[in-house]
């Protein structure tokens, strides 16, 4: 039951990031930017080269959408799911059998956090910028902002999710969790 | 539920009292129980130990079962039995004072010549009439019987409890009285039939035929000890005479009960052990006589529980044998009133709770509580239940609990270690080596159980693969405190339930 609850929590929190990102990237939503997904990519993500013909910009935006954003969202979803499940398994295997012991394993939480941020950031950089299919379609300042945003979102996602999916026994491994969670 | 009375007579009787108090702590006793002891050797170490055990039990029970303050709730077996005693007189000594003799009892010097001659015929003038009885009746039931019967008085506060109980049967209350003693030795062998017949005669005097049931457990020889020195051999009980005395006593009981129209005992349990358990040390009496708990004594507790807790008292004389003469395991314990595994389940749960409390939780309930005050188990089972850790009394209560659990583990370890030698394959109940050592004929509880031993916590109880300490801690963290649990009772209740096998 505890683990089913954890899976539901993971799905909700990952969904809260991935679903809006997918909607914004693939659907034309009137109140977001220019109200058109491709136009939004062109104007807010692609490199703003004034010499590039408009038609090519559209092709690049479509390529980025299908070959960059879509795999990025799939891989991020999978990666995050795997990471959280591994977190659950690892913390269960710590076999904390007494009070005042779990907090000694806080370093594992920081290790997971580092992996989470590093891999999420790198995936974003790779899929949106450095892979050869869409190489440097995205502008330098834009990819920096996107990576920063991904890292911040990953940080929030990781903290909130681990706050809820970590068992009460292992809660002291999550910073401030014993203070924030009152159950 | 009937009003239950448990009376331990003599040294073995007081050991059985001790045993029954621990059994009651584990939830094997009735809801209400009055306990008393009868021993001429009032300073006897075993009597003192049982008295102290009763007081500690009552103290811990108050900590765990004071509604509104701290309550573990009435559905939990732990410390279920409300044990009462005669205040200030847990044990009754037939002949109080320093070194009384049988001469004093009969006021021998004041008797006329004819009576003196009669007494001289019944008792040896030098060896028996002048024998100092401050350390018991020294395996002479004939002396004990005379002393006990002459000293039981209706207005003695100790006996008032029993006689009032008999009276209450007139008002429809069901009363069950259980006597336990050894058949060998002095006080027990003499007191057991004397007190039983006295109770029956009081019933007859009051015209009570129904409502009072009398049960008893007689310990046949089950241990032996080194023969005492030549200078003491006439004064004390010695093991070689046990079988001979038992044979004589059984013959006496047979003739005694056969003659009576109404049976003295509704239920009589006979408990023995073959081969005899060898005790390494011997003390003739006094505060140094503190014989270790032995496994056969536990059977008297189970007999008492069967007698107290059955819906109706069926008449009979009961005996039991183990499945294999060379081994002893949980399967050798009888069921109690159709509850097949109750002995194993309750003793296991109590043992696991005691060890987990001592080794894992106690330090964080006293000195180090601030370190864990935000952990789930602590918040849910203690802070939310109104336990005030800034109050010195809280710490005192946890210390009392620790003391009780340590005594329990000590009792259990003694019982198993000392009973091992009479069973070829050993006693396969609890792995007491995890928390105790047996060296130089002494059992000591480890100051601290090592981590690698605690990792075997799941195999502490033989024949059961129960949950590990990690699982116990997990359950503690997710335990839901019922509404009728409060205070320290909430924590202990959660721990007790988490330690269920």
Interface residues (C-beta under 8 A of the other chain):
Chain A: X2 X95 X96 X97 X98 X99 X100 X167 X168 X169 X171 X172 X178 X179 X181 X182 X183
Chain B: X360 X361 X364 X368 X371 X372 X374 X375 X376 X377 X378 X379 X380 X454 X468 X469 X470 X472 X473 X474 X477 X478
